[in-house]
């Protein structure tokens, strides 16, 4: 986990599948410069975090880990920002740990029965197709993840070969693809499908990059309808990875949302 800034409002940034806290490198510093404290989290099993052999990498478990991290940091309440499966984790926190969530921001988030997205299912299909090569250490994670990353942005120049390599770094080595499959297999619709989003009382902002190839575009409206009083902002010409393609626009939205939305009552 990376911490940026001190004081102001605490903001917790949760990445999605196939990414890490690196995704927030143009967002967290901007929050700090505006006087807030940003925490860019590596979810368990992702980025530079631990990979326990018997670890639970499900959305439900990740929500518990984030809540425990907040307790360890002595952060009573925070604005929770989640993208992709990070959005599912954020939803779960807002429903089951409402006292921890001052505000909620969902960016191209999984939800309802649409979890995991088609990107995770593509990885699962790929590992099934190449099971023999994986079992014999002949296939690495790059062929499986490169397409996911490149199709998570609307403009390919936003996902250069060098950037793909940076996101692939945690999965280098013969066991990288097996760990990637472990992460993919841990994602279950039940962890978000069971949530009653009508219980969410935190002010909620839903941000949606309209060129998302992995989630149905109607999911944004379904989330808005389910979460009372929530606001939906669509970004044309932007894919799922909004922090990569439109960090300036996202920073402005986050800062305005934090400044003008009332803190949820516990």
N, C-alpha and C positions, 0 to 999 in steps of 0.2 A: 504494500500500500504506500502511495505517495501522498504526503501532506503539502498543501500549498497555502500559505498565508496564516494569519492569526486574527482572531476577533471577528466581528460581524456575524453573519448567519453561517452555521455549518451546513455544507452541501456534500452529500455522498453521491459519487458517480459510479454507476454499475454498468459494466460492459456486457456484451453478449457472447454468443458462441463464436469460436474461432478468433476472437480478439482478446484484448487484455486492457489493463489500465493505460497502456500506450495510446489507446484510442482517444483519450481525453487530453492529450498533450497541448492542444491549442485552446482548450476550454478551461481547465483547472487554473492555469496562470491568470487568465482574464478575470476569473472570479476573485482570485486573491488580490489582483490589482484594484479591484472595485471595493476591497475592504472585507471580503468574506474569507472563510476557511473552507477549502475544498479538499476532500479525501477521495483520491482515485484508487479504487479497490481492485486488486487482483482476486477474483473469486477463487475459492479452493479448487486446485487442480489446473488453474489457468495461469498464464504469465509466469511470474517468478514465485508463485505461492507453492505451498507444500503439495505433495501428491501421495498421501497415505494409501497403502495397498488396499486397505479395506475402507477407503473413504467413500462417503455418501456425497455425490455430486449433483443430486437432484435439486430442483428449484426450492422445494420445501426446506431441505437441509441448508441450502445456501442462504435462505432468509434467516434461519436460526444463527448461522455463522455471522452474518452481517449485524444482527441484533446484539450478539455477544461482543463483537468488535466495538460497537457503539458504547456498550457498557464499560468495556475496558478503557476506552478513550475518555470516558466520563462525559459523553455527549448525550444529553438527555433527549433532545429532539433535533431533527435535521430535515432539511429539504432533500428528498430522495429522488434521484434522477436515474432512470433505467432505460436501456435500449435493448431490443430483442429479448432474450431470456432474462436480461437484467431488469426489463420492464415487468416480467412475470414475478421476479423476486420482489420488486418494489410494490406491486399490487398485493402480494401476500403479506408484506410488512404492514401496508396500510390497512389491511383487514384484520390481521391477527395480532399486530403490535401497534395499534393506532396511536398509542401514547408516544411512540418514537417518531412519528411522521408529522412534521409541521406542514409540509407541502409535498405534492407528488407531481413528478414530470415523467411522462411515458413517451418514449421516442421509438416509433416503429416497433411497438411492443407485441409480443405474443399475447394471446388471450383466449379465454373460453376453450373451445375444442381445437383451436388452431395453435397447437403447441405439441411438438416442436414445429418449426417452419419447414418449408420445402428444402432449405439448405441442409438442415440436419438429416432429413430423409435421404437427400442425395448422397451424403457421406455414408449413411448406413447402407444404401444400395451399392455404393462403390466398394465398401469393405466386403460385402457379400460376394460381389462379382470377382474380387481379387483375393478371396480367402486363402487360396493356396499360396500365392505370392507373399501375402502377409505372414502366414504361418511359418514360412521359410525365410523370413527377413529380407525378401526381395523387393518389397514395395515400401516406399517412404510416404510421409504424410503430404508432401508437396502436391502430387497429382490430385489428391482428394480435396485439398483446401484451396488451391489456387483459383479454381473456378468459383468457389463460394465467395472468395474475397473480391475477385474481379467483377462478379455480377452483383455485388453489394453496393456498388456505386453506379451512378448513371453515366458518368464520363470516365472512360478507361484511364485517361491520363491522371486521374486522381488516385489510381492504384497501380503505381509503377512496379516494375520487377523488384526494385530495391525495397519498396514498401511491403510488397508481398513477402519478401525474404525476412523482413523484420517481424512480421506477424507469425511467420512459420518457425521462427527461432526456437520457441518452447517445444516444438515437436521434432526437432532434429535428432537423428539417431534411430537405431533399429526398433526401439520400443515406442517411438513417438506416435506411430500410426495406431498402435494398440491402445495407448493412452487416449488418443483422439476418439477412438471407438468407444472407450469406457465413458468418456464425457457425453458422447452422443446418446448412448444407451441409457444414461441416467435421467434423460429428460422425458417426462410423462405429462400428458394432458391433464391428468387428474389433479396435479399440483396447482393448476390455475383454474381448471374447469369447476372445481368445487367451491371456489370463492364467491361469496355474495358481494359483488362490487357496490351494491346499493348501500352497504354499511360504511363505505368510505366517506369520511367527513373532511378530510384534508382538501384544501383548494387544489384542483388538479388541472394541469396543462398537458394536452396531448399534441405532440408534434409528429407530423407524418410526411416523410419523403415520398413523393408520389411515384417514383420510379422503382419502388421496392419490388424485386422479382420473386421474393421468397414468401411474402405474406399477402393475403388477399386485401385489396385496397379498401373493401367495405368494413374491415375489422376496425378501422379508425372510428367510423360512425357507431359501430356496435359498442365500443368502449365509451364513447361520449354519451350515448343513451343510457348506459348502465351506471355511470358515475354521475350522480346528480351535481349540477352546477359546473361541470367541467367545460373547459374551452379547447376547441380543436383548431390547430393551425396546420394547413397543408403547404408543403414546399414543392412547387413544380420544378421539374428538371433535376431533382435530387433523389438519390437512392436511399437504401437503408442506413448507410453509415453517414448520417447527417454531420457528426463531428469532423469527418474527413472532408466532405464536400462543401459544407456551409457553416464553418465554425463561427464566423462573424455574426451571421444571422441568428445562430443558436445562442451565442453569448448574449446578444441583445435581448432575445426573448427571455432567457433565464434571469438576467438582471432586472428586467422590467417586472417579471412575474414575482420575484422575491421582494421587490420594492413595493409593489402595489397590492399583492394578495395578502389577506389577513392570515395570521397563523391559526391553524386548526386548534380548537379547544380539545383538551384531553378527555 
